């Protein structure tokens, strides 16, 4: 059985990061969090929550602005935090990254698909092997591509990193 990762969330850095990783850069660029992204604004939280509820057809999803300094928004199902939302603004374009980590006993696509369908209480999530990529799979809802599922092997134990991009115009459609 697949289990959510109980440890802290790993943060993948956006490729187009405009500020270097240093304390000095954080002071020079106000409103940047420790990962170099701008924190999710309180007014964006409700838009992101509506989007995720619609995407996964799940009213139980809740996006919470965290009270800690330099934190990102967190995604919950009930009382369980399942993912983080990172905000990325590059050259005037705004996007968000939904990042969820979980452990898995094997890399079987059927098990991964089953886990995601149970996690989001859906039957339409499909995990497909990526062409020419061995370290990740694609995730679909029906025919719509929604995310990349990266395989990681830390300490001999396989784990997975579900990364879904949300573009600013996706939020305008809800």
C-alpha positions in Angstrom: 0.0 0.0 0.0 1.2 3.5 -0.8 1.5 6.0 2.0 1.9 9.8 2.1 5.4 10.9 3.0 5.4 11.7 6.7 8.6 13.8 6.5 8.8 17.5 5.4 7.9 18.3 1.8 10.9 18.4 -0.6 10.9 21.5 -2.7 11.9 21.4 -6.3 13.2 24.7 -7.4 11.7 26.3 -10.5 14.2 26.3 -13.4 13.8 30.0 -14.1 14.7 31.3 -10.7 15.7 34.9 -10.9 17.4 35.2 -7.4 20.3 33.1 -6.1 20.1 31.0 -3.0 21.5 33.3 -0.3 20.4 35.2 2.7 21.7 38.4 1.0 19.4 37.8 -2.0 16.4 37.4 0.3 17.1 40.7 1.9 17.6 42.4 -1.5 14.4 41.0 -2.9 11.6 41.7 -0.4 8.6 39.3 -0.3 10.7 36.3 -1.5 10.6 33.1 0.5 13.6 30.9 1.3 13.2 29.0 -2.0 13.3 32.2 -4.0 9.6 32.3 -4.9 7.1 34.9 -3.8 4.8 33.5 -1.2 1.2 32.7 -2.2 -0.9 35.8 -1.4 -3.9 35.6 0.8 -6.2 36.7 -2.1 -4.8 33.9 -4.3 -5.6 31.2 -1.7 -9.4 31.2 -2.5 -8.8 31.1 -6.2 -6.4 28.2 -5.9 -8.8 26.3 -3.6 -11.7 26.7 -6.1 -9.4 25.5 -8.9 -8.3 22.4 -7.0 -11.8 21.5 -5.9 -12.9 21.7 -9.5 -9.9 19.9 -10.9 -10.2 16.9 -8.5 -14.0 17.2 -8.1 -13.5 17.2 -4.4 -15.1 19.7 -2.0 -12.9 18.4 0.9 -9.8 20.1 -0.5 -8.7 23.2 1.4 -5.9 25.6 0.7 -4.5 27.4 3.8 -2.2 30.3 4.1 0.3 29.3 6.7 1.1 31.7 9.5 4.9 31.1 9.4 7.1 33.7 7.8 8.3 32.8 4.2 6.0 29.8 3.9 4.0 28.7 0.9 0.3 27.8 1.0 -0.6 24.2 2.1 -3.2 21.9 0.6 -5.3 19.8 3.0 -7.9 17.1 2.7 -9.6 17.2 6.0 -6.9 17.6 8.7 -4.1 16.0 6.6 -1.7 18.2 4.7 -1.2 16.5 1.4 0.7 19.1 -0.7 2.3 22.5 -0.9 1.6 25.3 -3.3 4.6 27.4 -4.5 4.2 30.6 -6.4 6.5 31.5 -9.2 6.5 34.8 -11.1 8.9 35.1 -14.0 9.0 37.9 -16.5 5.5 39.0 -15.7 4.0 35.5 -16.0 2.5 33.9 -12.9 2.2 30.2 -12.1 1.9 27.9 -9.1 3.3 24.5 -8.4 1.2 21.9 -6.6 3.7 19.5 -5.0 2.8 16.3 -3.3 5.2 13.6 -2.1 4.4 10.0 -1.1 6.2 6.7 -0.5 5.6 3.7 -2.6 6.8 0.1 -2.3 7.2 -0.3 -6.1 7.1 1.8 -9.3 4.1 -0.1 -10.7 1.9 2.3 -12.7 -1.2 0.5 -11.6 -0.4 1.0 -7.9 0.4 4.6 -8.4 -2.8 5.2 -10.4 -4.8 3.4 -7.6 -3.1 5.5 -4.9 -3.9 8.8 -6.8 -7.5 7.8 -7.4 -8.0 6.9 -3.8 -6.2 10.1 -2.6 -8.5 12.3 -4.6 -11.5 10.1 -4.4 -11.7 9.7 -8.2 -11.7 6.9 -10.7 -10.5 8.9 -13.8 -6.9 9.5 -12.9 -4.5 7.6 -15.2 -0.7 7.3 -14.9 1.0 6.9 -18.2 4.7 6.2 -18.9 6.4 9.2 -20.5 8.0 8.7 -23.9 11.8 8.7 -23.7 11.8 9.4 -19.9 12.5 6.7 -17.3 12.5 8.8 -14.2 8.9 10.0 -14.4 5.3 9.3 -15.5 2.5 11.6 -16.8 -0.7 12.0 -14.9 -4.0 12.5 -16.7 -7.6 13.1 -15.7 -9.5 11.6 -18.7 -7.6 12.8 -21.7 -6.3 16.0 -20.0 -2.6 16.0 -18.9 -2.4 17.4 -15.4 0.9 16.6 -13.8 4.3 14.8 -13.9 5.0 12.1 -11.3 8.8 11.9 -10.6 10.3 8.8 -9.2 13.0 9.3 -6.6 15.0 6.7 -4.7 16.2 8.0 -1.3 18.0 5.6 1.0 17.0 2.6 -1.1 13.3 3.4 -0.6 11.3 4.6 -3.6 9.2 7.7 -3.3 7.2 9.9 -5.6 6.9 13.6 -6.3 3.7 14.7 -7.9 4.1 18.1 -9.6 1.2 20.0 -11.2 1.6 23.4 -12.7 -1.3 25.8 -12.4 -1.1 28.8 -14.7 -2.6 32.2 -13.9 -5.1 31.9 -16.7 -6.3 28.5 -15.3 -7.5 30.5 -12.3 -9.4 33.0 -14.4 -11.5 30.2 -16.0 -13.2 29.4 -12.6 
